[in-house]
Each structure stands twice: as structure tokens, then as C-alpha cells.
Amino acid sequence: QRISVARALCGAPTVIFADEPTATLHRADRAQVLRTFTTAARSHGITVVLATHDAEVAALADRTVPMLDGRCVATVTLPSKPEAEGRAACSLSV
């Protein structure tokens, strides 16, 4: 997964679509991947659209779009928490 993240970032994209990028990772590796995404989002203006079933991962997003049977059921904009590590301009779907 970490190599895939590096490949995604090296082309200087404006948007990254990530489907369950942390699903098979241990907690520490998962945190590293999420930090990489959020740092890239902040420092390079990259939008990260990330699909996840993990509520902890989704909590890092600025906005979540819950889906049921492939359809959007809501859009939730989370309150700004600048002190929270890992938060950045990411959109996550659960």
C-alpha cells in the first residue's frame, strides 16, 4: 500500500482516489499512510477521495459521504478541528 501511495503522489495529481488504502495494514502503518495523504492534501492542495469502512479513518475527513447499496444517503461536514493530527482536506466515504 505504501508503494501505491507513493506512486499516486509522484505524478503531482490534483485529486487522488483511494479505495480502502489502509484495509490490510497494521495500526502503525495505517497511521503513516493517512498522515501521508493528509500532509499531501495540506501542502500540495491535493483532494483525497478515500473509500473506507473504518469509522476511525472516516473521522479524519473534513466531509464524509455515507453510502448504502451504492447510493449516497447523506453528506456530513465535520466541524473544523485544526489541532487534530491528521485532519486535512480529505473526503472519505464509508
C-alpha positions in Angstrom: 0.0 0.0 0.0 2.8 2.4 0.8 4.3 2.0 -2.6 0.9 2.6 -4.2 0.5 5.8 -2.2 4.0 6.9 -3.3 3.1 6.2 -7.0 -0.1 8.1 -6.7 1.7 11.1 -5.3 4.7 11.3 -7.6 2.7 12.5 -10.6 1.6 15.7 -8.8 -2.1 15.0 -9.0 -4.8 17.4 -8.0 -7.1 14.5 -6.9 -6.3 11.1 -5.5 -9.0 8.3 -5.4 -8.1 5.7 -2.8 -10.2 2.6 -2.3 -9.6 1.1 1.2 -5.9 2.1 1.2 -5.5 1.0 4.8 -7.6 -2.1 5.0 -4.8 -4.6 5.2 -2.4 -2.6 7.3 -1.4 -2.7 10.9 -2.4 0.3 13.1 1.0 2.0 12.9 1.3 1.5 9.1 -2.3 2.7 8.7 -1.5 5.9 10.6 1.6 6.5 8.4 -0.4 6.2 5.2 -3.1 8.5 6.5 -0.5 11.1 7.6 1.0 10.9 4.1 -2.4 11.6 2.5 -3.3 14.4 4.8 0.2 16.0 4.5 -0.1 15.9 0.7 -3.5 17.4 0.9 -2.4 20.3 3.0 1.0 21.1 1.4 0.2 20.4 -2.2 -3.5 21.2 -2.4 -4.4 17.6 -3.3 -8.0 16.5 -2.8 -8.1 12.9 -1.4 -11.3 10.9 -2.0 -11.0 7.8 0.1 -13.4 4.9 0.5 -13.3 3.2 3.8 -15.4 1.1 6.2 -13.3 2.2 9.1 -15.0 4.9 11.3 -11.7 6.0 12.8 -10.3 6.7 9.3 -13.5 8.5 8.3 -13.3 10.7 11.4 -10.2 12.3 9.9 -12.1 13.7 7.0 -13.5 17.2 6.6 -16.5 15.7 5.0 -18.0 12.2 4.8 -20.5 10.8 2.3 -22.1 7.7 3.8 -23.4 5.3 1.1 -25.8 2.4 1.2 -26.1 0.0 -1.7 -24.0 2.3 -3.9 -26.1 5.4 -3.2 -25.3 8.5 -1.2 -27.6 8.7 1.8 -26.2 11.9 3.4 -23.3 14.4 3.3 -21.8 15.3 6.7 -19.4 18.2 7.0 -17.4 17.6 10.2 -16.5 20.6 12.4 -13.1 22.0 11.9 -10.5 20.8 14.4 -7.2 22.3 13.4 -5.5 20.8 16.5 -6.3 17.2 15.5 -3.4 15.4 14.0 -4.1 14.0 10.5 -7.0 16.2 9.6 -6.8 17.8 6.2 -8.9 18.5 3.1 -9.9 14.9 2.6 -13.3 13.4 1.7 -13.9 9.9 2.9 -16.8 7.6 2.1 -17.9 4.8 4.4 
